[in-house]
Amino acid sequence: MFQRFYALALNTFVETLRQPIYGVILLATAGMLILNVSLAGFTLDDDDKLLLDLGLSTLLLSGLFLSAFSAAGVLSREIENKTVLTVISKPISRPLFILGKFAGLVAALIVAYYLSFLVFVLAQRHGVLQTSTQPWDAPVLAFGLGSLFLSLLAAGFCNYFYGTDFPTSVIGFIALLLTLAVVFVAKLDKQWMVIPFGSKFVSGQIVFAGYLVFLVVVVTSAVAVAASTRFGQLMTLVICTGMLGLGVISDYAFGQYEEGSRLAAVVYRAVPNVGPFWVIDGLTSGSEQTTVTWTYVLYATAYAALLTTGILGIAITAFQKREVG
């Protein structure tokens, strides 16, 4: 059974990486993260706080679109084209099929989120230019753009001479080179002077915040898989967007009324709550009481795991009764 699960997950992972929409969303995410550095400069308050807000919001929306479009591409399209019959007609159960598809989708999302988070880290290190005379962060620009150029060059070389898949090669090369770029930037200041590693870099609290946002992306991907068992691409995106929107306003719209309204109490408990995963407001308040601890991260991970397990249970139930023949 494990071999069949691994084969399904690996096939879904590779198929997702090769989808054109996957690369388009990755490029759009990187572009938005870079553009946020300029957009954050128009606030009259704390520019760096706005840059952090915009960056995490971009990562969340990127995960939403990747989850919806990728799940529809690897699941609902297979059901509509009847190609799913070639898989479930073999000794592969429907629950195993759903779990394998989900595992492969999450693996592809991990790669996409990792790459996007590296760009986010470089953008945070660069910071907002307070004045037009303030110099740019040269190491960030040199290593960041250089890793992209070298990745495209290396992927093109491998594709031309060895026939490798270009999108997959680009992702592989840029994952390696962008990681090295972040490591090198952590050892240099804006004037190319060697400094203690990470002394002018993002804090561990921001890394925690990014991880918690990724947990929301995982829950959203489970919703996308569940929706894709019954609906197409557009409805999957609508359902995921609706779930995420309700999850963001859950505490405000339903939580404060749960004692006086049975309907509010039911909706508050039925809708996944995004509030525990969005900690940026607490981090920027400067209070020790809002510091994210390892204990909090573990509780949030457990909560996300329970949500994901429940939603996948719904997905398996929906797919069990789905006519695919």
Buried (B, 14 or more C-beta within 10 A) or exposed (E): EEEBBEBBBBBBBBBBBBBEBBBEBBEBBBEBBBEBBEBBBEBEEEBBBBBBBBBBBBBBBBBBBBBBBBBBBBBBBBBEEEEBEEBBEEEBEBBBBBBBBBBBBBBBBBBBBEBBBBBBBBBBBBBBBEEEEEEEBBBBBBBBEBBBEBBBEBBEEBBEEEEEBBBBBBBBBBBBBBBEBBEBBBBBBBEEEEEEEBEBBBEEBBEBBBBBBBBBBBBBBBBBBBBBBBBBBEBBBEBBBEBBBBBBBBBEBBBEBBEEEEEBBEBBEEBBBBBBBBBBEBBBEEEEEEEBEEEBBEEBBEBBEEBBEBBBBBBBBBBEEEEBE
